[in-house]
Amino acid sequence: MSGLPSLVILAFALLFAGFARAGEGPFFITYTHQMEEPGNLEIAAKNVTGRLGTGNRFLGGATELEYGVKGWGTSEFYLDGQSTGSQGALFTGYRWENRFRMLPREHWINPVLYVEFENINGADKALLEVVGHDGEVDFTTPNAEARFEKKRELEAKLILGSYYKGWTIAENFIAEKNVRHAPFEFGYAIGASRPLALAARPEPCTFCPENLQVGVEMYGGLGTHADFGLAETSHYIAPTVAWTFANGTTVKVSPNFGITPTSTPLLLRFGISYEIAQFGRLARHAFNRSGVID
C-alpha cells in the first residue's frame, strides 16, 4: 500500500484504541516521579490565562506529546503559542524534554532527573515554570517586539517524589541557562495531591470519588547564581483539581494566586489530557499491515 492508506489505518487504530488513565495527577507545574508507561502516548493541552500588569488579557498554551520510551524514561515534545488581546496570536516555539528515573523500584523518596531544551521567543506565555527573577513585568512587552527575542535555553530539574498514605508528594529544584548568555537561574515547585477515595471500583465509573483528585502546589523563583535567594522573586500558590472520566480523559483546573509584589495577582490554568495505551504497538501494527514496514 502507499503511504496515505497507511496513515488512514493508523488514524483508525488510534481512534478506536483503548485509553489509559493519565498518571500525572492534578499538577500543572510540579512534576512527580510517575513515568509514562512504556509504549503509551499522552496528548495534553496546558493553558493559562490572565492579565499582566496594565496590559491586555492573554491566553498562553502548550500542546504536549509524551511517550513512554522505557520503564525508566519518558520523552516529551511541546509546541507553544499564545494570543494577547489587541496584539494577535502567534507560535512561540518548541520544547523537548526527557525524564530519567534514577532508581528502578519504589522507595520512600524517588529521584528523577529532568533535562529540557527550549527554543522559544520572548513572547512565550505558556508559563510552565518560574525561575530567577521572572516577574509580571517580563511578560508585558508587546508581541511585535518580544517575538524577535530568541531564547535557546537548557533546563535541568531534580524531581523527588513520594507516596504516603494515599498522598502524592513532590519537590522540584530547577536550574536554567540560556546557551548563549545570561546567568544560571534557579526555581522550585512543590506539590501534594490525593484522590478523594483510594479504592477503585471494578467497573468503569465517571462520577466516583476515586476519579477526582485534589491538591495544592507552590512554585517560584530562587534568583541566580550571583544572588541566590528569595529577594525580588515571584511566588505562587495554586489549589488544583483533576477529574478523570471513564474513558481515561482527564480535565483539570487551577487558580494561581501571586503572593509577592512581583507576581501576577491571578492566573487561571486549565487543561485536558488523555493517554493512548500501547501507541507504539498500534503504530507498528498499522504500518506493518500497510506494507510500509516489512
Phi, psi and omega in degrees: 000158176283174181295325183297310177302325180296323178292324177296316178299316180297319180298316179293323178298319180287323183298321184257010178290153175289143179261147176246156181288136176290143185256004187278350178077197188272001187284150172253326185251317186281132174265139173261179178276001179294128181252153175294138178297139181306130179089346180276149177239125174255132176246126186218153172235124177245125185232153177216139178226153180175185176235124184263114180059228178266009183281187181277159177295146182230162171227114177252149183210155175224124174265127190242134171240116182240128183238134177278104183283308178220173177296337182257003184203144175229157178230139182227146177232131182243143168242123186254149175200168179204161175224131180236136181306131179068005180237353178087185182241153179201155173280132186246358174136192183222163177223144175230120183234154177222141177236139184231121177283131188268342177233135188287335184243167178289135177228177178301319172234130184244109181275143177226136176260132183239132177226133183221143169248129180246132172234086185232174176244175187294348179274357183298132180227030174292331175053052182280349174199165174234126180225165176056233178248030176308133179211176182304322184294335182291343185250014183262357177295133180303148181304322183300332178265314187295332184295341181270355176274117182270135178232100173253109191230149171252135181229137176233145177225142166257116183254127176241126183229147180215155169245135179212108178050047178090347180271139168258123182237132183220144175229134178237133170245130190243137171230133185220144178210136171292135185290344183254328185199189176076158182280172168291133178243148185233155178201181182210163170207135177226149182202157175217138181212163181201138171289155181290341174216145183267329182274122179271144177281149182290333182264153177302139185209135178262311183266061180239144183296332180290345179271358181247120179247138177236153181190186177211142175226154178227138183210161180175183181267157179232028178075203182237180179294338180274335181215056181299133179149194186260355184296128176055044177241160181260142180217146184225148171237137192217104167292147185213150180220142178228138181236122180257125179280170184298330180275003177098350177292136181239133172243147180212156183213149183203117169280133181248125184251120176287134186241009175231161183300331182274354182279156167289129186304319184211130172234147175241120178253142177209150183200170178216144180209156169206157180249141172258112183293133176053047177303317182300316180294319179296319180294315179297319180296318181295317181287327176296318179295328182278347181088003179291321178246123180278000000 
